[in-house]
Amino acid sequence: MAVVKVAYRFALDPTPAQQRALRSHAGAARFAWNWGLHQCKLRYAAERKWYSATELHKLWNAEKKADPALAWWSENSKCAYQEAFRNLDRALRDFVKSRRGERKGKRLGFPRRKKRGKARDSFRLTGVIRCEGNTVTLPRLGTLKTFEPTEKLAALVRGGKARILSATVSRTAQRWFVSLTVEVERDIPGRHARPGSAIGIDLGVKTLLTGVDDLGRVIAVAGPKPLRSSLRKLRRASRSHSRKVKGSANRRKAAARLARIHARAANVRANALHKATSALAARYETVAAEDLNVTGMISNKKLARAVSDQGSGRRGGCLATKRPGTAGCWWWLTAGTPAARPVPRAAGESQA
């Protein structure tokens, strides 16, 4: 028995009043980020150091009481401001680590301001969070309906096998979602259901992946290519959007239609990736995959669309998230390295 952190994501069905409250909380989190970033820049110019999340919170508590223009802060949960400061603190620390070479992955730039209409609407809440039936209850926002049932998670919480830590609310293509971070007790088997099974996979362009297992069987998974199938709709929606007057209601409607097409393509791609990687993790104890330079492949204008349409940058990360619960291991083979010399990567590390 082990305690692991997992996320449960539900699509929300808020009322018009609740939608206004969600937008208000997202705006409060965005304002807190920008305000904290401005304060950090001022302090760095004077003292060559930044504020921590705790220091920003104390400074905000003093500022909101002294400035009458900030009287609206009480309309939203205090968690929206606190978590925004924590996100900013984490972003600054990651920026410093990236500059020093202490952080893996792509080199990060300095945090930037978030502009309304361009930054993603998102905020995080902590405290008493409950779910039951087709509803989820969040601090200050009350009970919101969900499109999917939450009873499975509610049963784990009631049985003492799960504990909800936080809730992250975000908006994608005019739809609101809540992602609940949960600590769950799970039985992780000591060995895989099929010990000794192995497969080597090649992440392709024409197909999602092609592999050969230890028995010599060829496994090929065709990709849905959702972007390619949506190109005609995207072109029409994009032309319609470009013809609308900037700032008009018709332009906002056209932007919403365009966003829905992009969101559907992304959902179809993610669904295919998760199904394929889940099947591999359940069927094979060891999975070896080629370590592709996806960034370099995308820079090739002749391959960029096909590579992106298959979700090449996400396949490694999707497979890594399936490994801890299946008692297996996975390996990445660096391009040009013989198969006898695999390069292991830590489970859960993104390869994009």
C-alpha distance (Angstrom), angle and dihedral (degrees) to the residues before:
residue distance angle dihedral
M1 . . .
A2 3.80 . .
V3 3.79 135.7 .
V4 3.80 113.0 -125.5
K5 3.79 133.3 174.8
V6 3.79 115.9 -121.0
A7 3.79 135.2 166.9
Y8 3.80 126.9 -127.9
R9 3.81 112.5 -160.7
F10 3.80 122.6 -162.2
A11 3.79 131.4 179.1
L12 3.81 110.9 -124.5
D13 3.80 126.8 -135.6
P14 3.82 101.2 -160.0
T15 3.78 126.8 178.8
P16 3.84 118.5 -118.1
A17 3.81 90.0 -97.9
Q18 3.79 90.9 50.1
Q19 3.80 90.7 48.5
R20 3.80 89.2 56.3
A21 3.80 89.5 50.0
L22 3.82 91.2 49.8
R23 3.79 91.4 50.4
S24 3.81 89.8 47.7
H25 3.81 91.9 53.1
A26 3.81 91.3 47.3
G27 3.79 89.7 50.7
A28 3.80 91.0 48.6
A29 3.81 91.1 52.7
R30 3.81 90.3 48.3
F31 3.83 91.3 49.0
A32 3.82 91.4 48.8
W33 3.80 90.9 51.2
N34 3.82 92.7 50.5
W35 3.79 93.1 43.2
G36 3.80 92.4 49.2
L37 3.80 92.1 46.4
H38 3.82 90.3 52.4
Q39 3.81 91.1 50.3
C40 3.80 91.4 49.1
K41 3.80 91.3 51.3
L42 3.81 91.3 50.5
R43 3.79 92.7 50.2
Y44 3.79 93.2 45.1
A45 3.80 90.6 52.9
A46 3.81 90.0 53.4
E47 3.82 104.4 32.2
R48 3.83 104.9 14.8
K49 3.81 92.8 -121.3
W50 3.81 138.3 88.2
Y51 3.76 135.2 -125.9
S52 3.79 119.3 -101.4
A53 3.80 121.5 -130.8
T54 3.82 91.2 -99.5
E55 3.80 92.6 49.8
L56 3.80 91.6 48.3
H57 3.79 90.3 51.5
K58 3.81 92.0 52.2
L59 3.79 90.9 46.6
W60 3.82 90.5 49.2
N61 3.82 92.4 50.7
A62 3.79 89.9 55.2
E63 3.82 94.2 43.0
K64 3.80 97.4 48.9
K65 3.81 91.8 54.7
A66 3.80 94.9 46.2
D67 3.83 99.1 44.5
P68 3.84 114.6 68.3
A69 3.82 89.7 -161.6
L70 3.81 88.6 68.6
A71 3.80 95.1 56.8
W72 3.81 89.7 114.1
W73 3.81 92.5 69.8
S74 3.83 92.4 93.1
E75 3.82 91.3 63.7
N76 3.81 89.0 77.2
S77 3.78 135.9 50.7
K78 3.78 115.5 -86.3
C79 3.82 87.7 -129.7
A80 3.82 90.7 70.4
Y81 3.82 89.7 63.6
Q82 3.81 96.6 38.7
E83 3.80 94.5 50.5
A84 3.81 91.3 46.5
F85 3.81 89.2 56.1
R86 3.81 90.0 49.0
N87 3.79 91.0 50.5
L88 3.80 90.2 50.7
D89 3.80 91.4 48.3
R90 3.80 90.2 51.1
A91 3.81 91.7 47.6
L92 3.81 91.9 52.1
R93 3.80 92.6 48.1
D94 3.81 91.4 48.4
F95 3.81 89.3 49.4
V96 3.80 91.1 54.6
K97 3.82 92.6 46.2
S98 3.79 90.7 49.1
R99 3.80 91.7 51.6
R100 3.81 90.2 50.5
G101 3.79 93.1 47.7
E102 3.81 92.2 -115.4
R103 3.80 94.6 118.2
K104 3.78 123.9 71.9
G105 3.76 122.6 -133.6
K106 3.75 133.8 34.0
R107 3.79 116.8 -6.3
L108 3.79 110.5 -99.4
G109 3.76 126.4 -135.1
F110 3.78 128.1 -140.9
P111 3.83 113.7 -74.8
R112 3.79 114.2 -93.1
R113 3.77 134.8 -151.8
K114 3.78 118.5 -88.2
K115 3.78 115.0 -125.1
R116 3.77 122.8 -152.5
G117 3.76 111.2 -109.6
K118 3.80 93.8 20.8
A119 3.79 104.6 53.0
R120 3.78 116.7 74.1
D121 3.80 113.3 -100.2
S122 3.79 105.2 -119.2
F123 3.80 140.1 137.7
R124 3.79 137.8 168.7
L125 3.81 128.6 -133.3
T126 3.80 131.7 -165.1
G127 3.76 132.3 -173.6
V128 3.80 129.7 61.3
I129 3.81 107.3 5.9
R130 3.78 121.0 170.3
C131 3.80 136.9 176.3
E132 3.78 130.7 -165.5
G133 3.78 134.2 161.7
N134 3.79 107.4 -28.5
T135 3.79 95.9 -21.7
V136 3.79 140.6 84.0
T137 3.81 124.3 -159.6
L138 3.80 117.9 -145.3
P139 3.83 130.6 -177.1
R140 3.83 113.1 -87.0
L141 3.81 91.1 -7.3
G142 3.79 95.9 72.3
T143 3.79 124.5 -157.1
L144 3.80 116.9 -12.3
K145 3.78 126.3 -172.7
T146 3.79 120.2 -120.5
F147 3.78 129.5 -154.2
E148 3.81 91.7 -136.7
P149 3.81 125.3 54.1
T150 3.80 115.5 -102.9
E151 3.80 95.4 -165.5
K152 3.81 94.0 107.5
L153 3.81 91.2 60.7
A154 3.80 92.0 39.3
A155 3.81 90.3 55.6
L156 3.81 90.9 52.9
V157 3.80 91.1 50.0
R158 3.81 92.7 48.6
G159 3.79 90.6 48.7
G160 3.79 91.9 52.8
K161 3.81 92.8 -116.4
A162 3.80 95.6 111.9
R163 3.79 138.8 37.4
I164 3.81 124.8 -163.8
L165 3.81 110.5 -133.5
S166 3.80 104.0 177.8
A167 3.78 144.9 -19.3
T168 3.80 125.0 -131.2
V169 3.79 114.6 -161.6
S170 3.80 118.3 -162.7
R171 3.79 139.4 167.1
T172 3.80 124.4 -132.1
A173 3.81 121.3 176.7
Q174 3.83 94.2 -18.3
R175 3.82 92.2 -49.7
W176 3.79 124.1 110.7
F177 3.80 123.0 -139.1
V178 3.79 133.9 -174.8
S179 3.79 121.6 -151.3
L180 3.80 113.9 -162.9
T181 3.80 116.5 -155.5
V182 3.79 105.6 -145.8
E183 3.79 136.1 -177.2
V184 3.80 106.6 -140.0
E185 3.78 131.9 -175.1
R186 3.80 109.0 -131.3
D187 3.75 136.5 176.2
I188 3.80 106.0 -124.5
P189 3.82 109.7 -165.3
G190 3.77 118.1 -125.0
R191 3.78 91.3 -133.1
H192 3.77 138.0 21.2
A193 3.80 120.5 -93.9
R194 3.83 88.7 -118.5
P195 3.83 105.1 36.0
G196 3.77 115.3 -160.3
S197 3.80 94.8 20.7
A198 3.78 115.4 133.8
I199 3.77 140.6 171.2
G200 3.78 135.9 -171.9
I201 3.78 115.6 -147.9
D202 3.77 133.9 -165.0
L203 3.78 116.8 -151.2
G204 3.78 103.3 -136.6
V205 3.78 140.5 -173.9
K206 3.79 101.5 -136.6
T207 3.81 91.5 42.4
L208 3.79 130.2 30.5
L209 3.79 90.7 -121.0
T210 3.80 140.0 -23.1
G211 3.79 123.8 -157.9
V212 3.79 145.8 169.8
D213 3.79 118.7 -143.9
D214 3.82 130.6 -151.3
L215 3.81 90.9 -87.5
G216 3.80 93.1 55.3
R217 3.78 95.6 -107.4
V218 3.80 116.9 146.0
I219 3.80 114.2 -131.9
A220 3.80 117.4 -164.6
V221 3.81 124.6 179.7
A222 3.78 116.3 -167.3
G223 3.79 116.5 -140.8
P224 3.81 120.0 -130.6
K225 3.84 93.1 -134.0
P226 3.82 92.2 -150.6
L227 3.80 95.5 177.9
R228 3.80 92.4 54.9
S229 3.80 91.7 50.4
S230 3.82 91.4 47.9
L231 3.80 98.4 47.6
R232 3.81 95.1 100.7
K233 3.79 92.7 51.2
L234 3.79 90.8 44.3
R235 3.79 92.7 52.4
R236 3.79 92.7 50.3
A237 3.79 93.6 44.9
S238 3.80 92.1 46.4
R239 3.81 93.0 50.4
S240 3.79 90.2 47.8
H241 3.80 90.7 50.5
S242 3.81 93.6 49.1
R243 3.82 91.5 53.3
K244 3.81 94.5 56.5
V245 3.80 121.1 95.4
K246 3.78 112.7 -101.1
G247 3.78 112.6 -105.6
S248 3.81 94.2 17.9
A249 3.78 126.5 126.1
N250 3.80 90.5 -119.0
R251 3.81 90.4 57.1
R252 3.81 90.4 52.5
K253 3.81 90.0 50.7
A254 3.80 91.4 48.4
A255 3.82 90.3 49.0
A256 3.80 89.7 51.7
R257 3.81 91.2 52.0
L258 3.80 90.9 49.5
A259 3.80 91.7 48.2
R260 3.81 91.7 51.5
I261 3.80 91.7 55.5
H262 3.81 91.6 50.1
A263 3.82 91.2 45.9
R264 3.79 92.6 51.6
A265 3.81 91.6 50.9
A266 3.80 90.3 50.1
N267 3.82 91.8 48.6
V268 3.82 93.2 50.1
R269 3.81 90.0 49.5
A270 3.80 93.7 48.0
N271 3.80 91.9 47.0
A272 3.81 91.9 54.0
L273 3.82 91.9 46.8
H274 3.80 94.4 50.5
K275 3.81 93.4 46.4
A276 3.81 93.0 49.3
T277 3.81 95.9 45.9
S278 3.82 92.8 43.9
A279 3.80 90.0 54.0
L280 3.81 91.2 49.9
A281 3.80 93.7 48.3
A282 3.81 92.3 48.9
R283 3.80 95.5 45.9
Y284 3.81 103.8 40.1
E285 3.78 131.4 46.2
T286 3.80 94.6 -156.1
V287 3.79 124.3 36.3
A288 3.81 120.9 -174.0
A289 3.79 119.5 -169.4
E290 3.77 136.2 177.1
D291 3.79 115.7 -101.0
L292 3.80 100.4 -129.6
N293 3.80 125.4 -165.1
V294 3.80 93.0 -128.3
T295 3.80 93.3 173.3
G296 3.79 90.9 55.9
M297 3.80 92.3 46.5
I298 3.79 91.9 51.7
S299 3.80 90.1 52.6
N300 3.82 86.9 65.8
K301 3.80 103.4 87.7
K302 3.80 91.6 -153.5
L303 3.81 92.7 56.9
A304 3.79 102.5 29.5
R305 3.81 98.4 91.9
A306 3.81 95.6 43.5
V307 3.81 93.7 46.1
S308 3.81 92.9 47.3
D309 3.81 92.1 45.6
Q310 3.81 90.6 58.8
G311 3.82 92.1 50.7
S312 3.80 92.6 -123.4
G313 3.78 93.2 167.6
R314 3.81 93.2 56.6
R315 3.79 101.8 44.5
G316 3.79 95.5 84.6
G317 3.79 93.4 47.8
C318 3.81 92.5 47.9
L319 3.80 90.9 52.3
A320 3.80 93.1 46.9
T321 3.80 92.7 55.5
K322 3.82 90.5 56.4
R323 3.80 95.6 53.3
P324 3.84 104.6 74.0
G325 3.82 93.9 61.7
T326 3.81 96.5 46.8
A327 3.81 102.0 53.6
G328 3.79 91.1 -124.1
C329 3.76 137.2 119.8
W330 3.76 135.2 -134.7
W331 3.75 135.0 -156.1
W332 3.78 135.9 -158.4
L333 3.77 118.6 -146.1
T334 3.79 113.7 -148.6
A335 3.78 112.7 -129.9
G336 3.80 110.0 -95.4
T337 3.81 93.5 18.4
P338 3.83 117.9 118.8
A339 3.81 114.8 -107.5
A340 3.80 89.5 -117.8
R341 3.81 90.0 67.4
P342 3.81 106.5 57.2
V343 3.76 119.8 179.7
P344 3.85 110.8 -136.8
R345 3.78 120.9 -143.0
A346 3.78 127.2 -161.1
A347 3.79 113.9 -97.8
G348 3.78 112.1 -101.8
E349 3.80 95.8 25.5
S350 3.77 114.2 131.6
Q351 3.79 116.3 -124.1
A352 3.83 97.0 -163.1
